[in-house]
Structure formats: C-alpha cells, structure tokens
Amino acid sequence: MLSRKKIMTIVALALFVMVSMPTTATAGASKGQKLFKKKFRKKCRFSGVRFARNHTQAEWEKIYDNGKFPEEAKEICPRLKLDKIKASWWEPVYEFSVKYAKDGVVPKC
C-alpha cells in the first residue's frame, strides 16, 4: 500500500509534467512569430496574425500535412520569394499559423 507521502509526490510530479508540456508546443509558435516578423513581414506587407487568420486550424493542418504550406504562403503573400526561405523555418511558421488561425488564440494587443 502506498503511503500518503508517496501519493502526494506522484501527484505533484504529474502536475509538474502537465504544466511544463504546453511550453514546448508554444516555443515553436513563438519562434514562428519571430521568423515571420523578421523574414516574411517586409515582403508580405502585413502582420503574421493577418497571415494566420486566412485559415482555420484544421485547414492549416491539412495544408501542412499535404506538403502545400510553402505554396499557400506564396498565394497569400505573392511577393514572398520561396527560394529565400530556409526549409527549417516552415515548421515554426506553420505552428504560429495554427496558433493564431481564425479559430485559434486571439492575440494580445
């Protein structure tokens, strides 16, 4: 039989793990926001949130899963030069787009 102290330790550990998990998911979105601001915004001439609000979260996921995210970014932002975008940048920008999609998080102003 487990002692009360062991049970409390297990519960505290589980809570710690649950609380720390979302921070890793939002790290990609935060990086994506910075990348958009630094590398995309000048060419697009609008904010990253405006970019993300073109689709719902499910639509962004479908576009990304089908490998069409760069093409969709080019369609939304025609002045964007895809050859200037590093492959490693697409995933964080995608995570940012999902987070701030039409049905996603409302940005703080």
C-alpha positions in Angstrom: 0.0 0.0 0.0 1.3 3.4 -0.9 1.9 6.0 1.8 0.2 9.4 1.7 3.6 11.0 1.1 4.3 8.8 -1.9 0.9 9.5 -3.4 1.4 13.3 -2.9 4.8 13.1 -4.6 3.4 11.2 -7.6 0.6 13.8 -7.9 3.0 16.7 -7.6 5.2 15.2 -10.3 2.3 14.5 -12.6 1.1 18.1 -12.2 4.6 19.4 -12.9 4.9 17.4 -16.1 1.4 18.5 -17.3 2.2 22.2 -16.6 5.5 22.1 -18.4 4.3 20.3 -21.6 2.5 23.2 -23.3 5.6 25.4 -23.1 7.4 23.2 -25.7 4.4 23.4 -28.1 4.3 27.2 -27.8 8.0 27.5 -28.3 7.6 26.7 -32.0 4.8 29.2 -32.4 6.9 31.9 -30.7 9.8 31.1 -32.9 7.5 31.2 -35.9 6.2 34.6 -34.9 9.7 35.9 -34.7 10.6 34.4 -38.1 7.6 35.9 -39.7 8.3 39.3 -38.3 12.0 39.1 -39.4 11.8 37.3 -42.7 8.3 37.4 -44.1 6.6 40.7 -43.0 8.6 43.0 -45.2 7.7 41.1 -48.3 4.1 40.4 -47.3 3.4 43.9 -46.1 1.1 42.7 -43.3 1.3 41.1 -39.9 1.8 37.5 -39.1 -1.6 37.3 -37.4 -3.3 38.6 -40.6 -1.4 35.9 -42.4 -2.5 33.2 -39.9 -6.1 34.3 -40.0 -6.5 33.2 -43.6 -7.4 29.7 -42.5 -8.8 27.7 -39.5 -6.5 25.4 -37.5 -7.9 22.4 -39.3 -7.3 24.0 -42.7 -3.7 24.9 -41.8 -3.1 21.3 -40.6 -4.5 19.9 -43.8 -2.3 22.2 -45.9 0.8 21.4 -44.0 0.2 17.6 -44.0 -0.3 17.7 -47.7 3.1 19.5 -48.1 1.4 22.6 -49.6 2.3 25.1 -46.8 5.0 27.0 -48.8 2.7 27.2 -51.9 -0.1 28.5 -49.7 2.2 31.1 -48.1 3.2 32.2 -51.6 -0.5 32.5 -52.6 -1.3 34.6 -49.5 1.9 36.6 -49.9 2.7 36.8 -53.6 5.9 38.9 -53.1 7.4 36.2 -50.9 10.5 34.5 -52.5 10.3 30.8 -51.6 13.9 30.2 -52.5 15.0 32.7 -49.8 13.1 30.8 -47.1 15.1 28.1 -45.3 13.4 24.7 -45.0 13.8 24.7 -41.2 11.7 27.9 -41.0 8.5 26.4 -42.3 7.6 24.3 -39.3 7.7 27.1 -36.7 5.8 29.5 -39.1 3.2 26.7 -39.5 2.9 26.3 -35.7 2.5 30.0 -35.4 -0.2 30.0 -38.1 -2.1 27.2 -36.4 -1.9 29.0 -33.0 -3.3 32.3 -34.4 -5.7 30.8 -37.0 -9.3 32.1 -37.4 -10.4 29.7 -34.7 -7.2 30.0 -32.7 -5.8 32.2 -30.0 -6.8 35.9 -30.1 -3.6 37.9 -30.0 -3.0 40.3 -27.0 -3.0 43.9 -28.0 
